[in-house]
Amino acid sequence: MRAPAFLLIALTALGCGYRVRVGAHDGGAGSCASDGDCALGNQCACGRCISLDVLPPACDPPCDVAQVGDACSAGRVCSRGPCERLECRSGSFVRVVPPECTPDAGWCECPPPPPGCHYDGMPCVCDHLTCEGERCGRNVCPVGTVCCNASCGACVAPDLSCTDVECPPDCSPMEATGDGVCGRALGLWIWNGSACIELHGCSTCQGPDCANAFTTRAECVAVFSACARSCGGFVGATCTTTEYCDFPDPHACGGADETGTCRERPTVCPPVIHEVCGCDRLLYQSECDAYGAGTDVDYEGPCEASCEAQNARGTGDCDALLGWAWTGVDCRSVSGCECTGTDCADLWSDVSDCQRAHGHCVVPLTP
């Protein structure tokens, strides 16, 4: 039975809501992902169930992914900060800049923020810049400042000028230690005045330089590369008992007044076997083991290789260099597609290494 017209007018006048049910169901207030989630006679539109008799509205994208030109419904607004927003006009988003943020009002677009910083000013975003702590040489800049000069470790406010001068390296030890007597690696590296070392302790770092510690050894070495001490040379400079002298490759192990750089000795080496001859003329299982013993590597392989000719030759039509082999007289290249012979695994990767390893061999004179 239909309600009389005068009753509808009365209900409206009293402020009572009145809804006409269109179709079999109105869908309710539930959310949906597809039409199958809605009741009979309804459809899923923009995540909600509506009647099939109603034209589905334009679905608005979330504000965090909305772009200029995206379809939208009338009245939709997405804020982009104090000085920019997206407004829905004629069914699509357009970019709108409030009058107080236009160039005529003295407003300019924000310049790109420095690394580790972001704008968060009010009422206009460019009014304030927050920085999360930028690495600046051996220091970390406090929040609200940026790195002015890495060589000086100087941090300044973003709106201050920066003088680009080269500062002498600060090679003084960093003041930071691990807590307790535990041997747990803390994942922090510091400069101890001669090398970059990893801190060990029970749980935390202690000292005024803990906030400036490095998370990787490579980062620490890069900052203090100018502080590395020289070794060898004419004066015969030596390293400490925890270092070794690293000569530039190819080298002569300090011969002919060659100079190197003091490096920290590794304390743990991977379990690999790749025999090398150290500058001390001793055989080591790997380069790491030689460095740990305090010597640089002279060449690969045994220190005094056998003077017998190696059984190795290249086969196939390829012209690939497979390595160098000792013939009993000199070192010759082995080329081909693959190597055959009992000594293929012992080929030398560099001719100079092969020659030094066989320097003690007595070679018959060629008539």
KAGIVEN-V911570 format. One record per pair of residues at least 24 apart in sequence whose ideal C-beta (glycine too) atoms are under 6 Angstrom apart, sorted by sequence separation. I is the first residue (numbers start at 1). GAP is how many residues later the second one is. D is the distance in Angstrom with one decimal. If there is no record, write none. Layout:
# KAGIVEN-V911570
i->I gap->GAP d->D
i->I gap->GAP d->D
This chain:
# KAGIVEN-V911570
i->196 gap->24 d->3.8
i->233 gap->24 d->5.5
i->276 gap->24 d->5.4
i->323 gap->24 d->2.9
i->324 gap->24 d->4.2
i->331 gap->24 d->5.5
i->68 gap->25 d->5.5
i->179 gap->25 d->5.1
i->188 gap->25 d->4.0
i->189 gap->25 d->4.4
i->196 gap->25 d->5.3
i->266 gap->25 d->5.6
i->314 gap->25 d->5.9
i->315 gap->25 d->5.3
i->323 gap->25 d->5.8
i->232 gap->26 d->5.8
i->233 gap->26 d->3.9
i->253 gap->26 d->3.6
i->265 gap->26 d->5.9
i->266 gap->26 d->5.0
i->275 gap->26 d->5.9
i->277 gap->26 d->3.9
i->323 gap->26 d->5.9
i->66 gap->27 d->5.8
i->68 gap->27 d->5.3
i->179 gap->27 d->5.2
i->232 gap->27 d->4.9
i->265 gap->27 d->5.3
i->312 gap->27 d->5.5
i->324 gap->27 d->5.0
i->23 gap->28 d->4.3
i->189 gap->28 d->5.0
i->232 gap->28 d->5.0
i->313 gap->28 d->5.7
i->22 gap->29 d->4.8
i->23 gap->29 d->5.8
i->129 gap->29 d->4.8
i->176 gap->29 d->5.4
i->177 gap->29 d->5.6
i->230 gap->29 d->5.2
i->231 gap->29 d->5.1
i->312 gap->29 d->4.0
i->23 gap->30 d->5.0
i->177 gap->30 d->5.6
i->311 gap->30 d->4.1
i->324 gap->30 d->4.5
i->22 gap->31 d->4.9
i->176 gap->31 d->3.8
i->189 gap->31 d->4.4
i->231 gap->31 d->5.2
i->311 gap->31 d->4.7
i->312 gap->31 d->4.5
i->114 gap->32 d->4.5
i->175 gap->32 d->4.6
i->311 gap->32 d->4.8
i->312 gap->32 d->4.9
i->326 gap->32 d->5.3
i->175 gap->33 d->5.2
i->176 gap->33 d->4.3
i->191 gap->33 d->4.8
i->228 gap->33 d->4.8
i->229 gap->33 d->4.6
i->310 gap->33 d->4.1
i->175 gap->34 d->4.7
i->176 gap->34 d->4.9
i->329 gap->34 d->5.5
i->174 gap->35 d->4.1
i->176 gap->37 d->5.7
i->82 gap->41 d->5.1
i->83 gap->41 d->5.4
i->82 gap->42 d->5.2
i->82 gap->43 d->5.4
i->81 gap->44 d->4.7
i->253 gap->45 d->5.4
i->244 gap->47 d->5.3
i->247 gap->49 d->5.2
i->244 gap->50 d->4.6
i->246 gap->50 d->5.7
i->244 gap->51 d->6.0
i->305 gap->52 d->4.1
i->300 gap->53 d->5.3
i->305 gap->53 d->5.6
i->299 gap->54 d->3.5
i->307 gap->54 d->3.8
i->171 gap->56 d->3.7
i->301 gap->56 d->5.5
i->304 gap->56 d->5.7
i->169 gap->57 d->4.1
i->299 gap->57 d->5.2
i->169 gap->58 d->5.3
i->195 gap->69 d->3.8
i->140 gap->71 d->5.8
i->140 gap->72 d->5.2
i->139 gap->73 d->5.3
i->138 gap->85 d->5.6
i->137 gap->86 d->5.9
